[in-house]
Amino acid sequence: MSWKFKQLLFALLGGFALNLVLLVHSQDDQSGFISIDCGLQTDSSYTEKTTGLNYISDATFIDTGESKSILLGDRDDYLQPYWYVRCFPEGVRNCYKINVTRGNKYLIRASFVYGNYDGQDKIPEFELHLGPDLWDTVSFRSASGAGTHKELIHVPPRNYIHVCLVNTDSGVPFISAIELRPLSNESYQTVRESSLALVSRYDTGQGANSRSYRYPFDIYDRFWTSYHDFDNYWTQLNTSSTIGSESNNHYQLPSVVMSTAATPKNPSDHSLRIILPPNINAEYCSYLHFAELERADPNQSRLQQIILNGKLIYGAFAPPYLHTYTIFSASGLNTFGQYNISITRAKNSTLPPILNAFEIYMVKNFSEAETNQEDVDAITNIKATHKIKRNWQGDPCSPQLYSWEGLNCRLHKTNQQHRIISLNLSSSALTGEIAHFISNLTMIETLDLSNNNLTGSIPDFLSTLPNLSVLNLEKNNLTGSVPFGLIQRRNDGLLSLSLCENPNLSDSQQISCELKKKRNISSHVALYLLEFLFLLSAVLTVLTVLAVVFGMGFKRKRQHEMMKNFKPNSLLECEGQRFAYSEIVKITNDFASIIGRGGFGKVYLGTLKNETKVAVKLLNSSSRQGSKEFKNEVELLMRAHHRNLVSLVGYCNEGETMALVYEYVANGNLQKHLSADVTQDVLTWKERLEIAVDAARGLEYMHNGCKPPIVHRDLKTSNILLNEKLQAKIADFGLSKVLSTESATHVSTAAKGTFGYLDPQYCSTGRLNKKSDVYSFGIVLLELITGRAAIARDEEDVPIHICQWMCPKFKSMEIESIVDSRLQGSYFNASARKAIEIAMACASSTAIQRPDITVVHNDLKECLEIEMPFEITEIVESDDASSSNSVTMTSHIESQTNTSSLGMLHEISNSLTYLVVEDAMAMACVSPNAIKRPTMSPVVVELKESLATEIAGTRQSHETELTNSIEIRSDSSMVILNPSVR
């Protein structure tokens, strides 16, 4: 939600009215409120004049960042908490640590006002994290007067929270204010105890652009703004009476908000509608607030009900007179892009419906495992004791991408907490005695405190750490004797102990150093031997290099000759070639032919010197994000090569010009083919399956063939290109992410991609993994099957996501109503059924239920195998009715040769378990000797018997379908496949 931080209604209120409100709320002393002015001078505080809220400096909550002020000329437009910002030009993640009451419910609000504080007049984009989890992406509409806030309802599991700003290379992160407001734990309840991110909160009884309310009118300091559609469809009801709360209403709604209500402006209109922008990946919770403002006559009644997307979810009910009544959905609803709420007049009601206020929240399931509380406390105290200057911010171990330098952690699977197992503070300028807080790191296995200036004795607690196996205390100024427990553990082979170069330790305790010296003497002998071997290998290496140089000279000469005859299928031979801008101009004939457009820029047709056609994607010079994607795509395609990925020929990075040169893929993208209106241009069912297999194969290579794996993140039909043979190639890798290691399960990042294809779980958690691509592939597969777009509009022009459209049809498996009608039934039901099941499994809303892409690839190949044998043996009936025995075939062959063709039935029986033909008969049909082949009569008899046996078996439904598709005609001695049921 974007907004202008002006003084809103407060400047419009008379002094008497404001004082009266403050008197009403005098019992509220802001108990539990935390109001932080970010960037305010250290030790400063003030009371904000219009709200009466008490703000303090952020200096005690964070030890990084720089304090800046917005332009003085802009201050009149904003309340005082937004005059300063704290920006973070250094470090990737910077975090505030704020103490809270564990288990209490809080409204947490982070506010951002750019105000051109840096004089750059360029708005940044960055991520906002709560602890280790992505909360939201912070972005702005414009640099002038830009402001936004992010609001969350959350129950902290710890006695503190971390509010973190993460630099995503799109500008310097900053923040203006952080506010925490304690709520009743009985309010804003959800089934899974999820957090709730605010989408919208409206005072519906106020006209558009009317005044807004917060504290002191609302004791929870929620922001209530007027509803933007009020003037178009609604009119106001109001009362001067005070609105009370029911005893079970824990929302403590402000009377000034509830004393007005909206009702339909048109008397013939019996409903109030709230329509949210489509978001297929969102899971919403709604809170509708009602209070009757008019005392009804005896013959009047106001009964209303709540409809969501055309389905009754609550009612009928009558709002209580002058008391608040809240209706909410405790479990989040994922409606696949459509979220239309209607408050309608019930059947027996004489009065139209009303609505006083409403709130919509998006469910946030924060699932990133945090570090064990005792470990956090220990390492935080170690940081403070030794005044460690490293950029240790937020959770020490999580997420792995931002874990603290020098720490290694392990996830404890029983309680899903990270434990610190290794601490390396070598060469960290540590002074004083070894911090006793290390004793609280009970799972630590390796401790390295070497090369510092530590003093005092070696503490006994080090010998009590049960898992410690490596202890390095070399090069310090430690004194006294070594604890007996450490010596005992070393002697038992349980501990590697390093104590060298501590001159003040007792001589008798320098055992490890003496042993090391003895080992060094032995190592000198080994060193001389190694030097000899090294010299020998060096000679051999020089000889090898000379041989390679001569060989490369010959190879370059040969390659020079090959480049003269460069062919499209040898594109990879010149991959990574760097082109000058002048060459790009020549290749594209001065950018004459545009063959595509995207967010990155335009795509031009080009021709290399050897007449090879290429596609040249030119970055729009104004695209800052495109520059990042350009570099990402070059780096990725330089190391990822596969026949089902578009090949990179080269690139241009000269001045402000950035361009990618790809192999030219002649048949354009899949989206164009699926949207074709002309029947003859429609892809056949077999072609669609082949495209799906190709795309799955390419994705399988990215996920399981690349080390580390690559997640595409923007797979869609427009990013799948088709060559002249309709072979699919995945393209556009600008948003792709490389997982940190082969074993990494996910990476936390802001949700990016294309509306309609984004994994809903990725959107809600920010955790990107391979299964995010599988979801996108499932949507692509559904488009291939149905011919529908990912987001299509229904008869009422309402956007419908393809999963929402599919769900009811999938339950009843209405194959004919699911598969693209332009195919006119030219497919086998068994193949279509399997493809639909694969697609719906891929498009599951939860990642754990989606199959691995390797499984998907193999299943799709089985789909294709089902289809292909019948393609080969299809025979259609002749139009010539004068001859009862005549048939029309793709090729005219003799009767016994037709018998040979039926030998394909043994292959068919392997693909379809419900079509069984005896192997002996099948092999007889394919005998190379025509005399040994049977006539059609016994083949027909056996085929009938096989079908009858299977129909009587457990697969009856499938066999019935097949029997309808095969007609046995003994008069023509041929098998006729009925195309109408394919």
Helices and strands as residue ranges (DSSP letters): G 10-12, H 15-24, E 34-37, E 45-47, E 54-57, E 66-69, G 72-77, G 80-82, E 84-87, E 93-99, E 106-113, E 126-130, E 133-138, E 147-154, E 160-166, E 174-175, E 177-182, E 195-203, E 225-226, H 230-233, E 234-238, E 244-245, H 255-258, E 260-264, E 271-275, E 284-290, E 304-308, E 311-317, E 323-328, E 340-345, E 357-364, H 373-385, G 400-402, E 407-412, E 417-424, E 431-432, G 436-440, E 446-448, E 453-457, G 460-464, E 470-472, E 477-479, H 484-491, E 496-498, G 507-509, H 511-564, G 568-574, E 577-578, H 581-587, E 594-597, E 601-607, E 613-619, H 624-637, E 648-654, E 657-663, H 670-674, G 679-681, H 685-700, I 701-705, E 710-711, G 717-719, E 720-722, E 728-730, E 737-738, E 747-748, H 760-765, E 767-768, H 770-786, E 791-793, E 799-801, H 802-812, H 815-818, G 821-823, H 829-842, G 847-849, H 853-873, E 876-877, E 887-888, H 895-901, G 902-904, H 905-911, H 919-925, G 930-932, H 936-951, H 956-965, E 966-969, E 974-977, G 979-981
